[in-house]
């Protein structure tokens, strides 16, 4: 018999897995890998080949390693289930699909529980979760050999810890342990996490957890660089090269195509939140649906904007704001009768 805490996490996770497995399956089957150097890099990493992998990707080893471990058992039965698909990378692609669906669903469970901690109704939080998972970027993250799902989980853990407060120290520690290996730009999230997650985990304990994550990252860097015979300075220079994307990203965001890309992050659901805010503009702030939201949400969106500007991939990085958007949308769904009357 599952306890209340287990049910609070299991049911939204299962709901998210069911949604993602359906949405991402066509992406896993039909995607043209010739147009995506990122996916080819992670497939090579999972196959144990790091020599032709871009320096931006080669240290994000957790998801490819998990996919490689799962691909072995899958390969023994894959040909019997899908005999029309030739051997080769199909079992490995399927392993990425399974692992990414599970990781992104875990992120979704964090979004759901964070929304519940700002007094969103359970049905409203579940509906908001499904709305956010309907994004094309969720389909990409779950269906393709990428590592975005793990980084989304890191953001979800951090936001859940901030909203949960005391008792969520495990989520902060997990974010620090996984973050450095999920994406190098995790360091942009560290100041936000260090400030707003203090009620969940004290500053000194956060420092210890962060040190553990850094040691794991250094160990991976050492191992990969030693295997390739690459100088350690390569990754440092690669990080500074991302600064060149600032001008490009600003110009793109101001174009019609860029604005369309921003709107497509969460689709037409993006219009519900500002519309609901506008409808309640005459209501005193403490009585508005948005009253539970505050500087933590503003700060996290600011961190996401930095990711967008440095990467040049506005839509894909913009989806990192999913924890905040899911919570805001859950509050809108919770108070929709009052909002409509306004």
C-alpha positions in Angstrom: 0.0 0.0 0.0 1.5 3.3 -1.1 1.7 6.1 1.5 0.4 9.6 0.8 3.8 11.0 -0.1 4.4 8.2 -2.6 1.0 8.8 -4.2 1.7 12.6 -4.5 4.7 11.7 -6.7 3.6 8.5 -8.4 0.3 9.7 -9.9 1.5 12.8 -11.6 4.6 10.9 -12.8 2.4 8.2 -14.3 0.2 10.8 -15.9 3.2 12.5 -17.4 4.7 9.2 -18.7 1.4 8.3 -20.4 1.2 11.7 -22.1 4.8 11.8 -23.2 4.9 8.2 -24.4 2.1 9.0 -26.8 3.4 12.4 -27.9 7.0 11.6 -28.3 6.7 8.2 -30.1 6.3 9.6 -33.6 9.3 11.8 -33.0 11.4 8.8 -31.9 10.3 6.8 -35.0 10.3 9.4 -37.8 12.9 12.0 -36.9 15.5 12.7 -39.6 18.8 12.6 -37.7 20.7 14.1 -40.6 19.4 17.5 -39.6 20.5 17.3 -35.9 24.2 17.2 -35.0 23.2 17.3 -31.3 21.4 13.9 -31.5 24.2 12.3 -33.5 26.7 13.5 -30.8 24.7 11.8 -28.0 24.2 8.6 -30.0 28.0 8.5 -30.5 28.6 9.1 -26.8 26.2 6.3 -25.9 28.1 4.0 -28.3 31.4 4.9 -26.5 32.8 7.1 -29.2 33.8 10.6 -27.9 36.4 11.5 -30.6 34.0 13.2 -33.0 31.7 14.7 -30.3 31.5 18.5 -29.9 33.1 19.8 -26.8 29.7 21.4 -25.8 28.2 17.9 -25.4 31.0 15.5 -24.5 30.8 16.0 -20.7 27.0 15.4 -20.4 27.5 11.7 -19.9 24.7 10.7 -17.5 21.8 10.3 -20.0 23.9 8.7 -22.8 25.4 6.3 -20.2 22.0 5.3 -18.9 20.8 4.8 -22.5 23.8 2.6 -23.3 23.1 0.4 -20.2 19.4 0.0 -21.1 20.1 -0.6 -24.8 21.7 -4.0 -24.2 18.6 -5.7 -22.7 16.4 -3.9 -25.2 18.5 -5.2 -28.1 17.8 -8.8 -27.1 14.0 -8.5 -27.8 13.8 -5.5 -30.1 14.1 -7.4 -33.3 11.3 -9.8 -32.3 8.9 -6.9 -31.6 9.9 -4.8 -34.6 11.4 -7.2 -37.2 10.9 -4.6 -39.9 13.5 -2.3 -38.3 17.1 -3.2 -39.0 19.6 -3.8 -36.2 22.0 -0.9 -35.3 20.9 2.2 -33.6 17.2 1.4 -33.1 17.6 -0.2 -29.7 19.8 2.7 -28.6 17.2 5.3 -29.9 14.5 3.4 -28.0 16.6 3.5 -24.8 16.9 7.2 -25.1 13.1 7.5 -25.7 12.3 5.4 -22.6 14.8 7.2 -20.3 13.9 10.7 -21.5 10.2 10.0 -21.1 10.9 8.9 -17.5 13.1 11.8 -16.6 10.8 14.5 -18.1 7.9 12.9 -16.4 9.8 13.2 -13.1 10.3 16.9 -13.9 6.6 17.1 -14.5 5.9 15.6 -11.1 8.0 18.3 -9.6 6.0 21.0 -11.5 2.7 19.4 -10.3 3.8 19.3 -6.6 5.2 22.8 -6.8 1.8 24.1 -8.1 0.0 22.2 -5.3 2.2 24.1 -2.7 0.9 27.4 -3.9 -2.7 26.1 -3.3 -3.5 25.1 -6.9 -6.3 22.5 -7.0 -5.2 19.0 -7.9 -7.3 18.8 -11.1 -6.0 22.2 -12.1 -2.4 21.2 -11.5 -2.9 18.0 -13.5 -4.5 19.9 -16.4 -1.7 22.5 -16.4 0.9 19.7 -16.4 -0.7 18.2 -19.5 -0.8 21.6 -21.2 2.9 22.2 -20.6 3.8 18.7 -21.7 1.9 19.3 -25.0 4.7 21.7 -26.1 6.7 20.6 -29.1 9.8 21.0 -27.0 8.6 18.4 -24.6 8.1 16.1 -27.6 11.7 16.8 -28.7 13.2 16.3 -25.2 11.4 13.0 -24.7 11.6 11.5 -28.1 15.1 12.3 -29.3 18.6 11.3 -28.1 19.1 14.5 -26.1 19.9 15.4 -22.5 17.4 18.2 -22.1 15.1 16.0 -20.0 17.7 15.8 -17.2 18.3 19.6 -17.2 14.5 20.1 -17.0 14.4 17.8 -14.0 17.2 19.9 -12.3 15.1 23.1 -12.8 12.0 21.2 -11.6 13.7 20.0 -8.5 15.0 23.5 -7.7 11.6 25.2 -8.1 9.8 22.5 -6.1 12.3 22.9 -3.3 11.8 26.7 -3.3 8.0 26.2 -3.2 8.0 23.4 -0.7 10.5 25.0 1.7 11.5 23.0 4.8 11.5 19.3 4.1 12.7 19.6 0.5 16.4 19.7 1.2 16.8 16.4 -0.8 15.5 18.2 -3.9 18.1 20.9 -3.5 20.9 18.4 -3.0 19.7 16.4 -6.0 19.7 19.5 -8.2 23.3 20.3 -7.1 24.4 16.7 -7.8 22.9 16.4 -11.2 23.1 20.0 -12.5 26.8 20.3 -13.3 26.7 17.1 -15.3 23.3 17.9 -17.0 24.5 21.2 -18.6 27.4 23.5 -18.1 25.1 26.6 -17.9 23.8 25.2 -14.6 26.1 27.7 -13.0 23.6 30.4 -14.1 21.1 28.7 -11.8 23.3 28.5 -8.8 22.8 32.1 -7.4 19.0 31.7 -7.7 19.1 28.4 -6.0 21.5 29.6 -3.3 19.2 32.5 -2.4 15.6 31.2 -2.7 16.2 27.6 -1.6 17.7 28.5 1.8 14.5 27.5 3.7 14.8 24.1 2.2 18.6 23.7 2.7 20.8 26.0 4.6 23.7 27.9 2.9 26.5 25.7 4.3 24.8 22.5 3.3 24.1 23.9 -0.1 27.8 24.6 -0.4 28.6 21.0 0.5 26.1 19.7 -2.1 27.5 22.0 -4.8 31.0 20.9 -4.0 30.0 17.3 -4.6 28.5 18.2 -7.9 31.6 20.1 -8.9 33.9 17.1 -8.0 31.7 14.8 -10.1 32.0 17.3 -13.0 35.8 17.5 -12.6 36.1 13.8 -12.5 34.1 13.4 -15.8 36.2 16.2 -17.4 39.4 14.5 -16.4 38.2 11.1 -17.6 37.0 12.3 -21.0 39.9 14.6 -21.6 42.4 11.8 -20.7 40.6 9.4 -23.1 40.8 11.9 -25.9 44.1 13.5 -25.1 42.4 16.9 -25.2 43.6 19.9 -23.2 41.5 21.0 -20.3 41.4 24.6 -21.6 39.2 23.5 -24.5 36.1 23.4 -22.5 36.9 26.8 -20.9 37.3 28.5 -24.3 34.1 26.8 -25.6 32.2 28.3 -22.7 33.3 31.8 -23.5 32.4 31.4 -27.2 28.7 31.3 -26.1 29.0 35.0 -25.4 29.1 35.6 -29.1 25.4 34.4 -29.3 24.2 37.5 -27.3 23.9 39.8 -30.3 22.4 37.1 -32.5 19.8 36.1 -29.8 18.7 39.7 -29.2 18.2 40.3 -32.9 16.3 37.1 -33.4 14.0 37.8 -30.4 13.0 41.1 -31.9 12.1 39.6 -35.3 8.7 38.3 -36.4 10.2 34.8 -36.6 11.7 35.1 -33.2 8.4 36.3 -31.6 6.7 33.3 -33.2 9.3 31.0 -31.7 8.7 32.5 -28.3 4.9 32.1 -28.6 5.4 28.5 -29.7 7.1 27.5 -26.5 3.8 26.8 -24.7 1.5 27.4 -27.7 -1.8 29.1 -27.3 -1.7 28.3 -23.6 0.8 31.2 -23.4 -2.1 33.6 -23.9 -4.1 32.4 -21.0 -1.8 33.7 -18.2 -1.5 37.3 -19.4 -5.2 37.3 -20.3 -6.1 36.2 -16.8 -3.8 38.8 -15.3 -5.4 41.5 -17.4 -9.0 40.4 -16.5 -8.2 40.8 -12.8 -6.3 44.0 -13.1 -8.9 45.9 -11.0 -8.7 43.5 -8.1 -6.4 44.3 -5.2 -3.1 42.3 -5.5 -3.6 40.1 -2.4 -6.8 38.8 -3.8 -5.6 38.1 -7.4 -4.9 34.6 -8.6 -1.3 35.6 -9.1 -0.8 36.6 -5.5 1.2 33.4 -4.5 3.8 34.2 -7.2 6.7 36.4 -6.4 10.4 37.2 -6.8 11.3 33.5 -6.9 9.4 33.2 -10.2 10.7 36.4 -11.6 14.3 35.3 -10.8 13.9 31.9 -12.4 12.5 33.5 -15.5 15.5 35.8 -15.5 17.8 32.8 -15.4 15.9 31.2 -18.3 16.3 34.4 -20.3 20.1 34.3 -19.8 20.1 30.7 -21.1 18.1 31.8 -24.1 20.5 34.7 -24.9 23.7 32.6 -24.5 22.5 29.6 -26.4 20.8 31.3 -29.4 18.1 28.6 -29.3 15.2 30.7 -27.9 12.4 28.1 -28.0 14.3 25.2 -26.7 15.9 27.1 -23.8 12.7 29.0 -23.1 11.0 25.7 -22.2 13.2 25.7 -19.0 10.6 28.2 -17.7 8.1 25.3 -17.6 8.0 25.0 -13.7 6.9 28.7 -13.4 4.5 28.5 -16.3 2.9 25.3 -15.1 2.3 26.8 -11.6 0.9 30.0 -13.1 -1.4 28.1 -15.4 -2.5 25.8 -12.6 -3.5 28.9 -10.6 -5.5 30.3 -13.5 -7.3 27.0 -13.9 -8.0 26.9 -10.2 -9.6 30.4 -10.1 -11.1 30.3 -13.7 -14.7 31.0 -12.5 -13.7 34.1 -10.6 -11.4 35.2 -13.5 -14.2 34.8 -16.1 -16.7 36.8 -13.9 -14.1 39.6 -13.7 
